[in-house]
Amino acid sequence: MEEGLNTKLKNVEDKLDAILGDTKVKEPKKFKLPFRARINKRKARDNWITVVKINENKGVDFTKERIVDETIMVNDVPRLATGEDVLNYKGKPLMIIPSWSVKPFSPSADYHRSMKDGSNTAGYSLLLARMKMGAISNKKKLGLGMGIGALILVGVIAYALFAN
């Protein structure tokens, strides 16, 4: 039995949709803290904190611990937990602790160290803006409206000169 042109066209469209449907780009999922590491506002007021522990094998564990006398217990090892070392993630306290050190990651100490080493990006935005302002720009071309206006002006002057 012969197929009609409409049925052939429908088959081709179905096959094309099947091929193109598989190549859709999926958006990456947004990061969410694991449930066991999430704290609510009440726990945050009661000195609970989300702890990100970096292991020796570069793996990461998320837990929640309570701060008592500026220390927390992570795997039965007391760690320092001062106000300088606490970060904020979506308004909740968070601390990054390497498993090989008693001291946690301190953003203020790292900032001062980067300023001392000269690896800080604080001044680069100012330098970049200054360089963009001082860059040589091309001359702007006359627009189409200016060209038409000039032609009309030349026509009026030529008419006034040659009409007499």
Order of alpha helices (4+ residues) and beta strands (2+ residues): alpha-alpha-beta-beta-beta-beta-beta-beta-alpha-alpha-alpha
